[in-house]
């Protein structure tokens, strides 16, 4: 299991069913970077506390709403027109790369905030449910993420 959150997230995302679960959770309002961090924390046996959850959410929320969400919205808005406009399609691809860069930056911030937290394996299994936010009811998708580790 990679100690680095970015390497872990990339490896997890490539596993069967994870991309679909992440997209479903994202559609329900979840912060996928936060959920990938949650799975990473669970696999490393990091104790889940209300204070730690709040710290990660305080860190993630402004970045998600001010940086990632506007990039994603614009990329999605351009999708129909980009199908018939090669220049717009190229710009949309560049926008997609910026969105991914912003997500990588968020993962780096989440890792930096949590890297020194001590392990307590018996208390580490509730990160996903606590950080799922509005997607907490998507139990199958959350279970798919957890099972992919």
C-alpha positions as CSV (number, residue, x, y, z in Angstrom):
1,X,0.0,0.0,0.0
2,X,1.6,3.3,-1.0
3,X,2.4,5.7,1.8
4,X,1.9,8.6,-0.6
5,X,-1.7,9.7,-0.9
6,X,-1.4,10.6,-4.6
7,X,0.1,7.2,-5.6
8,X,-2.5,5.4,-3.5
9,X,-5.4,7.4,-5.0
10,X,-4.2,6.7,-8.6
11,X,-3.8,3.0,-7.9
12,X,-7.2,2.8,-6.2
13,X,-8.9,4.8,-9.0
14,X,-7.6,2.3,-11.6
15,X,-9.2,-0.7,-9.9
16,X,-12.4,-2.2,-11.3
17,X,-15.6,-0.4,-10.1
18,X,-13.8,2.5,-8.4
19,X,-14.2,5.1,-11.1
20,X,-17.9,4.4,-11.4
21,X,-18.3,4.5,-7.6
22,X,-16.4,7.8,-7.5
23,X,-18.5,9.4,-10.2
24,X,-21.8,8.3,-8.5
25,X,-20.6,9.7,-5.2
26,X,-19.5,12.9,-6.9
27,X,-22.9,13.3,-8.6
28,X,-24.5,13.0,-5.1
29,X,-22.3,15.9,-3.9
30,X,-19.4,14.1,-2.3
31,X,-15.8,15.4,-2.6
32,X,-14.0,12.5,-4.2
33,X,-10.6,13.7,-3.2
34,X,-11.8,13.7,0.4
35,X,-13.2,10.2,0.0
36,X,-9.9,8.9,-1.6
37,X,-8.1,10.4,1.4
38,X,-10.7,8.7,3.7
39,X,-9.9,5.3,2.2
40,X,-6.2,6.0,2.5
41,X,-6.5,6.9,6.2
42,X,-8.5,3.7,6.8
43,X,-6.0,1.5,5.1
44,X,-3.2,3.1,7.2
45,X,-5.2,2.5,10.4
46,X,-5.5,6.2,11.3
47,X,-8.0,7.0,14.0
48,X,-11.1,8.8,12.8
49,X,-12.1,11.6,15.1
50,X,-14.6,14.4,14.7
51,X,-11.8,17.0,15.0
52,X,-9.8,15.4,12.2
53,X,-12.8,15.1,10.0
54,X,-13.6,18.8,10.5
55,X,-10.0,19.7,9.8
56,X,-10.0,17.8,6.5
57,X,-13.3,19.3,5.5
58,X,-12.2,22.9,6.4
59,X,-9.2,22.3,4.2
60,X,-11.0,20.7,1.3
61,X,-14.2,22.8,1.1
62,X,-12.8,26.2,-0.1
63,X,-10.5,24.5,-2.6
64,X,-13.3,22.4,-4.0
65,X,-15.8,25.3,-4.3
66,X,-13.4,28.0,-5.5
67,X,-11.0,26.0,-7.7
68,X,-12.2,22.5,-8.7
69,X,-15.9,23.0,-9.0
70,X,-15.7,26.0,-11.4
71,X,-13.2,24.2,-13.6
72,X,-15.4,21.1,-13.7
73,X,-18.6,23.1,-14.4
74,X,-17.0,24.9,-17.3
75,X,-15.6,21.7,-18.7
76,X,-19.0,20.0,-18.5
77,X,-20.7,23.1,-20.0
78,X,-18.4,22.9,-23.0
79,X,-19.0,19.2,-23.7
80,X,-21.8,19.5,-26.2
81,X,-20.2,22.3,-28.3
82,X,-16.8,20.7,-28.1
83,X,-18.1,17.6,-30.0
84,X,-18.4,19.6,-33.2
85,X,-15.6,22.2,-32.6
86,X,-12.1,20.9,-32.6
87,X,-10.6,24.1,-31.1
88,X,-13.1,24.1,-28.3
89,X,-12.4,20.4,-27.8
90,X,-8.7,21.0,-27.4
91,X,-9.4,23.8,-24.9
92,X,-11.7,21.5,-23.0
93,X,-9.0,18.9,-22.8
94,X,-6.6,21.5,-21.4
95,X,-9.3,22.5,-18.9
96,X,-9.7,18.9,-17.9
97,X,-5.9,18.7,-17.2
98,X,-6.2,21.9,-15.0
99,X,-9.1,20.3,-13.1
100,X,-6.9,17.2,-12.5
101,X,-4.0,19.3,-11.4
102,X,-6.3,21.0,-8.9
103,X,-7.4,17.7,-7.6
104,X,-3.8,16.5,-7.2
105,X,-3.1,19.7,-5.3
106,X,-6.0,19.0,-3.0
107,X,-4.7,15.5,-2.3
108,X,-1.3,17.0,-1.5
109,X,-3.0,19.3,1.0
110,X,-5.0,16.6,2.6
111,X,-1.9,14.4,2.9
112,X,0.1,17.2,4.5
113,X,-2.6,17.8,7.1
114,X,-2.9,14.1,8.1
115,X,0.6,12.7,7.6
116,X,1.6,12.8,11.3
117,X,-1.6,11.4,12.7
118,X,-0.9,8.2,14.7
119,X,-2.4,4.9,13.8
120,X,-5.2,3.2,15.8
121,X,-6.5,0.4,13.6
122,X,-9.5,-0.5,15.7
123,X,-10.9,3.1,15.3
124,X,-10.1,3.5,11.6
125,X,-13.1,2.1,9.8
126,X,-15.5,5.1,9.8
127,X,-13.7,7.7,7.7
128,X,-15.7,7.1,4.5
129,X,-19.1,7.4,6.1
130,X,-18.0,10.5,8.1
131,X,-16.6,12.3,5.1
132,X,-19.2,11.3,2.5
133,X,-21.3,14.3,3.2
134,X,-24.4,14.4,1.0
135,X,-23.5,11.1,-0.5
136,X,-23.5,9.2,2.8
137,X,-26.6,7.3,1.6
138,X,-24.7,5.8,-1.4
139,X,-23.8,2.7,0.7
140,X,-22.9,0.5,-2.3
141,X,-20.6,3.0,-3.9
142,X,-18.9,3.6,-0.5
143,X,-18.6,-0.1,0.0
144,X,-17.0,-0.5,-3.5
145,X,-14.4,2.1,-2.6
146,X,-13.6,0.3,0.7
147,X,-13.6,-3.1,-0.9
148,X,-11.2,-2.1,-3.7
149,X,-8.3,-1.7,-1.2
